[in-house]
Amino acid sequence: MQEKYHKWYTQYLSRDMEMLVFGHAGYPVILFPTSKGKYFENKDFGLVGSAWQLLDSGQIKIYCPDGIDEMSWYNNSIHPADRVKTHIAYERMILNDVIEFARFETGVKTVGVAGCSFGAYHALNIAFRNPDKISNLFCMSGAYDIKQFIHGYYDDNCYFNNPPDYMTNLSDPWFLDRLNKMGIILGTGEWDICLEENKRMSGILSSKGIAHWLDVRPQTGHDWPWWKDMFPFYLSQIG
């Protein structure tokens, strides 16, 4: 399984960023870390390794960028408005640095995004906001509501980065058409602490006529062993 390390300076965050890339060819998948996780987390916990067959066969290529949750959503030393603005800067870095790099390397027009727990928030939010760049979304035990991080503060930036809110009110035909063509999987389990959040998101998508798969697995909770079962299976569904 080929592995490469990348480090670069990003203008969007005015700092160096790091990333691991796995595989030699194939459809690119951006894999986000969990809450406050770093670029090596998904490797260290075996999530990348769970997809080794797809990587070795050249079907997929996995990009694991660093996270900055400690600077954004979890940063209680700054105002909630600035937490959201920092997150937006991170998203711009993902769009313009990571996704564009993945597209260039693989020659593929659109990418997939994935994540576990709060990493699934990053994946889902960027996918729903940019359906022209992302064609597959794989969420595992996702938590999608960011109101817990802003303590009652709310502005337009908060609204447009809180999927349960903006998706409930979505009516733009351009977005609805592209989201309906996206391969969307919401993976969770009967013991998952985020089960209700995934049921809620599934209900919102269904109300908009957006095709997706809510995969509620029996005897499954919120931890890496279950995610390692989900991830390679979801990747194998890429058409």
N, C-alpha and C positions, 0 to 999 in steps of 0.2 A: 504494500500500500504506500504509494508515493506521498511524501509529506514535505511541504516547503514553508519556510518562515518569511514573513514580510513585515517590514517596518517602514513607515513613511510619516512625513509631516503633513497634517491636514489643515488647510486654511479655515475650515468650517468650525474647528474647535481650538485652533491656535495651539496645537500640541502634537506630539508624536502619537501614532496609533500602531497597534500590532495585530497580526492576523496569522493564523495557520490555514494552509490550503491542502486538501487531501484529494488524491486521485490524479490521473494523467490526462483524462479526457471525459467528455460526457456533459449531460445537462447540469448546469450550475445551480446549487442550492446554498443559500445564505443561512447559516445556522447560528442563531443568537444564544448567548449564555443566559442562565437564570439570574435571579436578583443579585445584583452586585458582582456577578461572575466575570471572569477574565477570559481571554481568547483561548486559553488552554483547557478550560473547564470541561467542555464537551468531549475532548480527547481523554482527559484524566479519569472521567467517570465512565468511559467505555461506550458513549453514545456513538461517536464516529466509528469506532471499531465494530459496532453491531452491524454496520452497513458495508463491511469489507468486501463482500462478494460483488456488490454493485460498483464499488470503487475500483476493484481490481479488473473487472470486466470492461471498464471504461463507459459504463452507462451513466454515472453521475460523477460530479466533482463537488466537493463540499468546502465552503469558505466559512471560517470561524473567526469573525472580527471581535475585537475587544468590546466590552460593555463599559458604560460610564454611569450606571445607575446611582453610584455614590455621589456623583456630581450633579445629578438631575433630580429624579423623583425622591431619592432617599436623603437628599441634602437639606436637613432642617435648619442649616445656618443661613439659608437664603430665602427670600420671599417666594411663595408658591408661583407667582408670575414668572420669576426667573428660573425656577425649576423646569417649568414647561418650555421656556425659551431655550434652555440648555438641551432639553430633549429634542427640540426641533432642529437645533444645530447638529445633534448626533444623527438624526434622520437624514439631514442633507448630506452628511458625510457618507452614510451608507448608500444613499442614492447615487451620489456623484463620484465617490472614490471606489467603494466596494462593488456595487452592482455594475458600474461601467467597466471596471477592471475585469470582473467575471465574464461579462458579455464579450469583451475584447479577447480574452484568453480562449474562450470556448467557441466563439463565433455564433453564439445562440442569441436570438433577439430578446427573449424574455427569460426570467429566472424563477426559481422557486425560493420560498422563504419558510423557515421552520424554527421552532423553539419549544422549550418546556417551561411550564409555570409562567413566570413573568417574561421569560424569553418568548413565549407564545404571544404575549401582548405586543411585543415589538414586531413580531412577524405579522400578526393579524392587522395591526394598525397601519403599517407601511404598505401592506398588500391592498387593503381597502381604500387607502388614499391614493394609490398609484397602480391601478389595475391594468394600465397600458404597459407597465414594465414587468409585472409579475403574473405568472400564469398558473402557479401552484402554491397552495398554502397548507402547511402541515402543523397543526397545533396539538400539543400534548399537555393535558392538564392545565390549560390556559386560565389566567386571571386577567380580565379585560377592562375592569373599571378602575380608573385612576383617581377617583374622588378621595380615596383613603390617604392620598399623598398631598392633597392641596387644602385639607382642613377647612372646608367651607368657602374658600376662595373660588371664583369661577369667572372666566372671561372667554372670548372667542377662541383663543389658543387652547384653553382647556377643553372647550366643547369639541373642537375639531381634532382633538387627540384622545377623545373618550368614545370608543366605538359603540358602546351601548346607547349613547345619546345621538351621535350624528347618524348612525345607521338606522335608528328608529325613524328619523325624519327624512331619510334619503328618498328623493323622488326624481333625481336627474337621470333621464333615459340613457345618457352616455355611460354613466357609472353602472347603472343597473345591468345594461347589456354586457359590459365587460366583466362584471363580477359574476354574472350568470355563466360566463364561459370559462371562468377560473376553476381549477380543481381544488375544492375546499374540503379539508378534513378536520373536524374537531374531535380529537381523541380524548377520552376521559374514562373513568371507571366508577363502579358502584360505591367504592370506598374513598373516592377522590374528594378532597376538601374543596375542589373547584367544580364539582359536578354541577351544581346549580347555575354557576356562571356560564358553563357550556350549554346547558339546557336553555338558558335565557338567550344566549347569542344565537343558538339554533332556531329558537322561536322567532327572533327578529328577522333572520335570513328567510325563514319560511314565509313570513308575512309579506316580504318583498318579492317573493317568487324566485329567490336566488337558490339555485341547486347547490347542495352540499351533502356531506355525510357526517352525521353525529354518531360516532362510534363509542358507545358506552359498554365497556368491557366488564364482565363479571369477575368478582374476586380481584379487583385491581384498584390500587390506591395512587398516591401522589409521591412517586419516588423513581429513582433511576432504573431499577430492575424492570419495572413495567414500561418505562419509556424506551428502554433498549429493545423490548419486544415490538412496540408500536412503530418505531422509526424506520427500520428496514422494510417492514411490510407496507407502510405508507409510501415510501419511496418507490417500491415496486409497482405501485399503481399509476405511476407517471406514464401518460400515453405518448 
